[in-house]
Amino acid sequence: MSTTVQEVINFVKDEKNDIKFIRLVFCDLFGQQKNISIMPDELPQAFAEGISFDSNAIHGFGDVTRSDLLLVPDPDTLAVLPWRPQQGRVVRFYCRIRRPSGGDFTYDTRGILERITGKYREKGYTFRVGVECEFYLFKTDMDGEVTDIPYDNGSYLDISPLDKAENIRREICFCLEDMGIKPESSHHEQGPGQNEIDFKFSDALASADNIQTFKTVAKSISALNGLYASFLPKPLDGKSGNGLHINISLLCGGVNIFKDFKSGHASTAESFTAGVLEKAAEMTVFLNPIVNSYQRLGAFEAPKYVSWSHENRSQLIRIPAAKGEKVRMELRSPDPAANPYLAMALIIGAGMEGIDKGLTLPEEVKVDLYTADKGVTSALTRLPQTLHEAVELAKGSEFMRACLGDEVFERYIEIKEKEAEAMFKLSLSGQEKPDPNREKYFKIV
């Protein structure tokens, strides 16, 4: 659905809607959300000219010599924030970032995904993306600071009273529905205090927006209940990590090209999957972007090797049991620390390169890779095991440079290289790793 600017302005002006504040939301290079609040009377100017902010203060944007940027709301992303007061309501827009000259801002990662999906839409391809996002709930102390105490000791699919979070998930799902996002299912996950909410398929840009919205809603609702929602990839040693499983199906002429995957009559879908497999290792620094990410990979159903299979959850890519239009590929390595716009742009770009090259899907690996002997695993490509290794592997990627652009690619890698070096210096000082429950070490919300 496309919403016109005038329709949005009329909605905000309508007295019965009682809207008093407008949040203009965007994210930095690494997916950290930022916003500016404006009053309703400023909305026409925001659409016509944009709202100015200082980009030099935003992580990954910095250029003090050209620091003025403009936020222009995307009218299709209007949503009322249900947890805010019903008198004097607050609405939110995701924004495009523009230069004062009117040109696109290079480091607008939402714009990068929009550009890539638009490029393939012109060729007749559209993408349906669904996500499965996991998070932990931790108790807070008297000052509201997060502790390392999980909210409960439940495990996979437990019910009350072992699962204490069912009402929290219920509130989150209701909020998301009110904002136009359709949760498909929710449940307690394997770890103590760990939860998962899955979403119905959307187009790629809306799906990335939905991940950002979900994080905000989960954290806001949790805070109202005296809890802290952590999306850190591995908040507890020895327990299940938080994954961001990305499910993609590809439509050509309105038909899901994955629908005949299991019968072996889906060569285009196989080439798409082969393309993602081929680029998976070099993309890891974008899909698993922080030091803590590498504590998760290789255990508790998080992949370690570049491989695929039907249904098998020990693989990097699996083809879930489904029929017809619901058949898709599931990429299991990404975690919630990833910038979803960059992650989806690269996954889509890799898959489409696989189609362009007519890549052949390698043989299916039909074993449990967590227990398989070295005779099996030694023949497989391993995902990077540290942020430093992921950075080094990414440096030579011409694919990612072409997909994201030289400037975005080089700045991202430069900053991640510094983070990896800082962690190495910490290890030399005798502090092998910071407290994994303190997200401030990893620049993640």
N, C-alpha and C positions, 0 to 999 in steps of 0.2 A: 504494500500500500504506500502510495506517495501522498504526503500531506503538504499542501501549499502553505507558503509563508503567511498569507493573509488568514487562512483558516486557523493557524496557530495563534496569531495575534488576536483574532476575535475570541478564541477560547480563553486566552489569558485575561482579556479585558472584561469578559462576561462576569458581572457582579456575583452571580450565583455560584461561580466556581471559587470565589474568594482566594485568589492567588496573590500573595504578597512578596514572595521571593523567587528568584530564578537562578539556578545553578548552571553555570557553563562549565562542562567537564571535558578534560582532555587527559593525556598521560605523557610522562616523560619517555625517553628512549627505551627504558626498561620496563614499562608497563605500570609504573607507580602513578596512581590517579591524583590529579590536581583539579582545583576548581576556583572560579570567581563567582561571587553572588552579585546579581544586579537586581534593581527594582523593575517592576513590570513596565513602567514608562520607558525604560531604556531598551526594551526588546526590539522595537522597529529599527533603532540605530544599530543594534547588534547584527541584525540580518542584513542591513544595507551597507554598513561600513566595518563591522567587527568591533570587538572590545579589546583594548590594548592591554598587554602585560609585558613584564620584563623576562625575556627568555634566558638571560644570562644566569638567572637564579634557578633554572630548571636543569636537573641532572641529565647530561648528555646533549643539551641544546647549546651550551655556552658559546657566545661570541659577543663580547662586550662592545665591539665596534658596530654591531648591527643587532642590538638587543631588543628592539621593539617588534613585537609580533601581534597579530590580531586573531581573536577567537570568533568564528562565525558559526552560529548554531545550525545543526542539521535538523530541519523541521520534523523529519520522520522519527526522531528519537525522543520526542516529548513524552515525559512520564511524570506523574504526580508521585511524590515520595510518601508512601502510606504511613510510615512510622513517625513522620513529622506532625505537628499539631494540625487538626482539621479546621481550626479557625486561623486564617492567615497561612494558607497552605504553601508548600514549596514544590516547584516543578524543576525538572532537570532536562538538559539537552546535552548530547555529545556534540563535539564541535570539530570543524575543520580549522586548521591553522594556516593562516595566510601571512605573507609579507605585506608591509604597508604599500608596496608597489602593486599589489594585487596578485602576485605570483604565489604558487604553492611553496610551503615551507618544507625543505628537504627532509627534516627529521620528524615529520608528522607521520607516525607509524600507522595510524588509522588510514591516512591517505594512501600509504604504500599498499595496504591490503585492498583498498578500494580500486586503486589503479590496476593491480594484477587481476582481480576478478573481472574488472571491466574489459581488460584485454582479451580474456578468454571468452567472455560473454559475446563479444563481437564475432568469435569463431563458432558460436553455437553451443558452448558449454556453460552449464551452471552447476554450482556445488551446493550440496546439502550437508550441513555439518551439525552434529550433535556432540555434546560433551558430557563426561562423567567427572565430577569434581569432588575431591575428598578434602576434609578439613577436620581438625581436632578442636574440641572445646576444653579449655582449661579454666580452673577456678582463679579468681583474683583475690588479692589481699585487701586489707582495710583501706589502703590508699588507691585501690582500683588497678594496681599493677599486676601483670600476669605472673602466675606462679607456675611451677612445673607439675602441679597436681591435676590429673585429668578429672573431668566432671563426673565420670562414672568408670566402672570396670567391666562394662559390657563388651561383647565380641560380635562376630559377624551375624547379622539378622536377629540379634537378641530383641526381646520385648521387655516392657516394663515389668518389674522394677529394676532389672539389670540395665536396661536402656533408660537412662534418665532424660535423654535429649529429645524424646519424641514430640513433646510440645514445642520445643525450640524449632525443630525442623518444620513442624506444622505452621508455626508463625512465619517462618522464612518462605515456605511455599505459598501461603496466602498473600504475603507481600509481593512476591514475584508475579503471581497471577494478576494482582491489582495493577501491576506495571506492564502487563501485556506479555509476560514471559510464561511459557507453559512447562512447569516441571512434569517429568514423566513418572518418576519414582523417587523415593527416599528411604534410607535405612541406616541402621548402625553398621559401621564397618568393623574390620578385624581388631584394630587397636583400641585400647581403653580411651573412651572419650572421642573416638573417631567416627565421623559421619560421612555420608555421601548423598548428594542430590544430583539426579540426571535430568537432562533437558531434551525436549523434542527438537527435531531437526529444524534449522533455519538456514537462510543463506549465510555465506561465510562471514560477511561484515556484521550482520545482526548477531550471529553466534558469538563473535569476539566481543561485541558490546555486551551481550548477555553475561559472559564470564565476568566482565568488569562490574556489571550491576550486581551479580550474585555475590561477589566478594563484599561489596558495600553493604548489601542487605544482611548477609550473614554476620558481619562484624557489628552492624548497628543493632540488630535484634539480640545478638548475644550480649552486647554491652548493656542493653536495657534490662537484661536478666542477670546482670552481675557476673557475666562470663566473658572469656576472650576466645574468639575464633581464630585459630592459627592455620594459615595455608603454607607454612614452612614445609618443604619437601620431606624432612625427616626430623620432626620435633622431639622424638623420644628414641634413644638408642635401644636396639633390640626389639623394637615394635614396628608395625607396618608403617610405611611412608605414605605421604599424600601424593596421589597421582592426578593428572589431568588427561584422561584418556580422550582422544579425539577420533570421532567416527565420521568418515567421509563417504558419501556416495556421489557419483558424477552423472549428471544428466546431459544427454545429447538429443536435441529435438524433443525434449520432454520425457525421454525414456531413460530409466536408470540402467546404465551400461554394466552395473555390477550384478544385475538380477540373475544372470545365468552363470555366475562365477563357479558355483559348486559343480555344475555339469560340464565344466571345461569349455564352454562356448562363449567366453567373454574375453577375447584377446585384448581388446582396448583396456578393459579394467585391469587385466593382468599386467599390461605395460605400465599403467598408472602406478600400480602397487610396486612393480619392479623399480620404477623411478624413485619412489620414496625410499625403498630399501637401499638403492645405490648411493643416495645422498645422506642417509640417516646418520652415519658416524660424524661427518663433517658438519651437519646441522646441530649437533648435540649442544654446543655452547649457547645456541639460541633456545633450544627446547628445555635445557637443564642449566640455567644460567648462573647459579651461585655455588659457592663452595659446598654448602649443605646438600645440594642436589645429588652429589656423588656418594653421599652416605645411604641414599635410597636405592640406587640402581643395583640390580643383581640379587635382591632378596625380597621375600614377601610379595611375590608375583610382579615385581618390577623387573623389566628385562635387562639382560647383560650382553646379549649377542644380537647380531643382525640376521634375523631369520623370520620365517612366517609359517603359519599353519592355519588350518580350520579349527576354530573353537579353543585351541590350546593356549592357556593363559601364561605360559612360560616364554612365549615368543614376543618379539618386538611388534610384529603385526599379526593379528589374527582376523579371520573372517568369521564373525559370530554366526551362530545358528539362527537363520532367518529365512524368510521366503519373499520372492517377488521384489516389490519396491522397497522393502526394508533391508535388503542385502547391502552390506557396506564393508569397508575395511576399517579396522580399529588400530590406531597407533597408540602403543601403551607406554612409551618412554617419557613423554612430556610431563612436567610437573607444574603446579600452580604458580611458581615463581616466574614462569615465562611471560614475556609480553605476548598476549594472544594474537595481536595483529601481525607481529613479525613471524610468530610460529606458524600461523595459518598461511601467511603469504609464502613462506618457504616450503611448507608441505605441499601446497597446491602447485607451486612452481616446479618442485621436484617431480611430482606425479605427471604434470603435463610435459615435462622434458622427456620422461619415460615414454609417453605416447608419441611425441615427435620423433624420437629415436627408434621407436618400435622395439623397445627392450623386451627381452624374454624373462619371465618370472623364474627364478631359480627353483630347484626342487624343494617341495614342502618338507619341513623338519617335524616328524611325527613323534617326538620324544619329549619327556620332561627335562628341560635344560637345567633345572636346579639339581637334578640327580644324575644327569648323563655323564658318562666317563669321558676322558680326554680324547678318546678316539673319535667322538662326535664333535665336541666343542673346539678341538684344535683346528678343524676345517672351517670354522665360522669366523667372521670378522667380529671383533669385540668392540663394544661401545667404549668411549673414553672413560677412564676410572677416576680422573681428577679434573678440576677446572683447568689447571695448567695444560694437561694433555688435550683437553677439548679445544682450548685456544690455539695451541700449536697445530692441531689437525685442521682447524678452520682457516688458518691464515692463507693457505694455498688454494682456497676454493674459488675458482672463477665463476662457478654457478651462483654462489651466494652474492658475490660482488655484482654480477649482472642482474640478479633478482632484486636486490635492495638498493643498488646504486653504490658507487665508490665511497662517497662521503659517509653514508650511514654505516656501511660495512666497516670501514676503517676506524671510525670513532668508537663503535661498539666494541670491536676487538681490542682497541687501545685501552679502553677502560677496563675490560674484563682481564686483560693481561696484567694491569696494575693490581686488580683485586687478587689475582692468583699469586702475584709476587708478595703482596702484603701477608697473605696466609702462610706462604713459605717462610717469611721472616718471623712470623709468630711461632711457627714450629721450631725454628732454630733457637728461639728465646726460651724454649721449654714449655710453651703453651701450645700443645699440639693442635688444639681447636678451641674456639670459643664455646661457651655454653650454647648448645643447639636450640634451646628454648628462647633465647634472646634475639628476636628478629632484627634488632638494631644493627647486629653485626653483618647482616646480609642485605640491607636496603630493600626489604620486602614488606608490603602491607598485606 
